[in-house]
Amino acid sequence: MTAAASPPEVLRAPLVVEFPFTRSLGPVQSAFLTGLREGVVLGVRTSGGKVMVPPVEYDPVTAEEIRELVEVGATGTVTTWAWNGRPRPNQPLGTPFAWVLVRLDGADTALLHALDAPGPEAVRTGMRVRVRWAAERAGAITDIACFEPYEGAEAEAEAAPHDGVFAEPVTGIVAPARLDYTYSPGRAQTAYINALSEQKTVGERCPSCHKVYVPPRGACPTCGVATTDQVEVGPAGTVTTFCIVNIKARNLDIEVPYVYAHIALDGAGLALHGRIGGIPYDQVRMGLRVEPVWTEGGRYPDHYRPTGEPDADYDAYKELI
């Protein structure tokens, strides 16, 4: 009896997607964040008389512009909560804490932030809390370090009018966005990646429509059937369309302008993306025949360069644009 062959190992690797998100602030958000820097919490009053914290610039009911700023208390009431037993990097607290929605005294809506509590048994809906201000404040939501339990009763205070005028107002923010997770490309793309290490490009053919997908997807999106028949394509291909990049990307050591193109490798049923090199950017054209130039170590094509062959006829690639 012959033992069954073990299925190929499916790749898994950590993946981080991050970028700085830069935005300018209108007068309401500017006043709100500048107020936090100064230890003041500002909301905005809607046309219906409700006080919203955090403030918005347009009434969610009528969509009209709203600008009436009001100061609310730094104490409030928890309206709902969830325990976070395993804080992630860059979250407000490094020890387990509760995410809470807090309706600050004088406000009609709730603000989401962290509550520093010893455990979930110490948190309840309706508990009183107060702002713990950060030691150093710069005009960001992190100027509220967190909330902490507060024994005082809810005050009968109403939101007090505030002109929102501060010295050196905050007019813009840069917020880092980060997504950190483990990615598995699946069976089909694992085979594709492993083939790249041998300087080969492998796709998969649909048994129904016979289209060859590169990179493979594991299933045909048109026919809805699994694609298990592996097909080596290329290495040469045809530029079907392209764009000229004039903005230099951070951490990418490529001089602008350069060309990024759709390239239909010979035998493939759709085009993949690739950078074009070895030719002036203004000489790249549809129909240009190209071949891969592999990175050092041969893990993947660094770019594609002209093969010197005559351009492909438009009819040969018009369905792959």
Beta strands, then each sheet from edge to edge (+ up, - down):
strand 1: 13-24
strand 2: 41-45
strand 3: 51-52
strand 4: 69-72
strand 5: 75-84
strand 6: 97-104
strand 7: 111-115
strand 8: 128-133
strand 9: 144-149
strand 10: 160-161
strand 11: 172-183
strand 12: 201-205
strand 13: 212-213
strand 14: 229-233
strand 15: 237-245
strand 16: 258-265
strand 17: 272-276
strand 18: 289-294
strand 19: 301-306
sheet 1: 1+ 11-
sheet 2: 3+ 2- 4+ 10-
sheet 3: 7+ 6- 5+ 8- 9+
sheet 4: 13+ 12- 14+
sheet 5: 17+ 16- 15+ 18- 19+
end
